[in-house]
């Protein structure tokens, strides 16, 4: 056995947990999140297509929530749902893209556009592929009565908030405790949007989980690729000096 193997492994771990490089902790977390999210996404699709236990639980949960829905809860849920809608995320995408272009951060701009545009296309493709109908009692307007899996609101909100967290905390280290507060608020908002979609009868719980999973997977993949590009660009600049 190579006597240097333990030291190499230790160095490998240190490199993967290094906070100062894009291929350190940044890249490691991106891959772990992407892997877990892809696994969960695949499991949910299999369960929905096979009409397995998840589907029965979905129907039971949706019926239970619908039978207990209150006017105040519906009004609050509609407000939250509108705040986290794909339209709102589209506005965030345009504003964020314009700011990145003005600051000439072209690598991040390409990543930003790929995440939002690619996420929207992925959501439409998944709806057509799974082809799941909405809950029978959905009160949503006709424009929202499309296919159900995954939840577009949940997926695009996860993408939008995920990219905001990434842009404001990773390249530029936000000071504590503001960083933790910001991440907590973003996660709480995404979760609230998902809950509002179920409460309104627009989606089943697994639709929302699927939206979260696919959104997290797509953001993590794009962020990981962007990190590799910026790492290589940094090494190239260092060699020229």
N, C-alpha and C positions, 0 to 999 in steps of 0.2 A: 504493500500500500504506500502511496506517495506521502512522504512525511509532511509535505507542504499543503496537502489537501485541506486539513482543518483551517489553516490560515487563509487559503483561497476562499473557502466557504464563508468564513467570517468576514472577509473583505467584500465578498459578493453581497452579504446581508447588509453591511454598512452602506454600500453603494445604493442598494434598493430602498433604504430608509433615509437616505440623505435628503434633507429639506432644501438644499441649496441648488440642486440641479433638476432639470425637467425629466430626467430618466431615473430619478431617485424615488422618494416617497410619492411625488406627484404621479409618476408613471405606474408605480406599484398599486396605489389606490385605484387608479383608473382601470387597470386590468382586473383587479379583484371585483370591483363593482360591476364591470362589464360582464365578467364571467357569471357572477351570481344572478344578475338581471337577465341574462340570456337563458340561463337554466330555468329560472322562474317563468319566463315568457313561454318557453317551450312546453313546460309542464301545464301551464294554463291553457294553451292552445289545444294540447292533447285532451285535457279534461273537458273542455267545452265541445270539441268535435265528437268526443266519444259519449256525450250525454252522461257523464259519470256523476259521482257523488257531488262534485262541485256545482253542477247544474241544479241538482235538487236543493242544495243549500242556498243557491242563488235565489231560486223561486221562493223558498220558504222565507228567506230574509226580506226579499222585496215585498212579499205579501204582508209580513208582520209590520214592516215600516210603513207601508201604504195605509194600513188599517189604523195607524196611530198618528198619521200626519196631521198637523195643526196649521191653521192659516198663518199664524205668526212664523212658525218654522218654515213654511213654504216661502213666505215673503223674504225671510232672511237668506234662505238657500238660493233663491233666485238672484238676490243681490251678489252673493258670493260667487255664484256660477257665472254671472255676467263679468265680474271683476277678473275671473280666471279663464275667460273664454279664449278660443283660438284667435278671435279678432283682437282682443287686448294683447295677446302675445305677439300678434303680427305688428301691432303698433310699437311694442318694445323692440322687436327685431329691426324695424326700420330706423328708429331713433338710435339704437345701439350701433347699427351698421354705419349710419351717417357719422357718428362720433369717432368710430374706428377709422373711417376713411379720412376724416379731417385730421386725425393724429397720425396718419400714414402708417398704421399698424396693419400691414397688408396680410401677414400670416394669420393674425387673429381675425381679421375681416373675412378671409376665406373660410376659416373655421366657423365663424359666427353664421355666415350665409349657409354653409353646408349643414350645420345643425338644424337651423330653422326650416330651410327649404326641404332638406332631406327628410326631416322628421315629419313634415306635413305630407310628403309623398308616401312615406312608409306607413303612416296612419291610414291613408286611403287604400293602399294596397292590402293591408291587413284586414280592413273591413270587408273588402271584396272577397278575399281568400277565405276567411272564417264564415262570413255571410250569416251572422246571427241577428235575429230580429230583436227589436226593443221590447221592454216589458209591456204587457198588454194595457196597463192602466196609465201609461206615460202621459202627463199633462203638457208636454213640451209642444211648441208650435210646429207646424208642418215642416218648416225649414230644417228642424232638428230631427225629424223622424226618419233618419237614415238608418244604416246598419249599426249594430250595437257594440261589437267587440273590435278593437279596444275603445275605451272612452276617449274621444278626441279632446275634450276639455282637460281630462286628467293627464293625458300624454303631453299635450302642448304646454300645459302649465308646468309640468315637471321639467320639460325642456327649457322653457323660458326662465324659470327660477333657478334651474341648475346652471344655466349659462351666466346668469347674473351673479350667482355665488362664485362661480369660477373666475369671472372677469374681475370681480372686486376683492377677492381674497387670495388668489393664487399668484398671478404675476406681480401684484402689489400687495404686500402683506399688510392686512388691516390690523390695527392694534387691538389688543385685548382690553376690555371684554367685548368691544363692539363687534369683533369678528364672530364670536359665539352667539351674540344676540341676533346678529343679522342672519346667520345660518338657521338659528332656531325659528325666527319669524318666517323665513322663506319655506322651511319644512312644514311649519304649522299652516301656512297659507295653502300649500299644495294639498295637504291632507284635508283641509276644510273644503276645498273645491271638490275633491273626490267624494267626500261625504255628502256634499250638497247635491251631487248628481244622482246619488242613490236615493236620497231623501225625496228628490223631485220625481222619482220614478223614471228618470231618463235612462238609467243604466242599472245593470246588476252589479253586485260587489266585485265579481271577478273581472267585469269590464274595466272597472276603475283600477284594480290591481294590475291588470294587463297594460293599461295606459301608463301607470307608474313604472312598471318593469321595462317596457319597450323604450319609454322616454329616457330612463336612467341608462339603459344599455347604449342607446344611440349617442347620448351626450358623452358617456365615458369613452366610447370608441373614438369619436371625433377629437376629444381632448387628448387622448393618448397619442394619436397620430400627430396632432399639432405639437405636442411636447417633443416628440422625436424630431420633427422638422426643425424646431427652434434649437434643440440640442446640437444637431448636426451643423446648423448655421453658426452657432456659437463656436464650435470646434474649428470650423473653416476660417472664421475671422481670427481666432487665436493663432492659427498656423501662419496666416499672412503677416501677423505682427512679428 
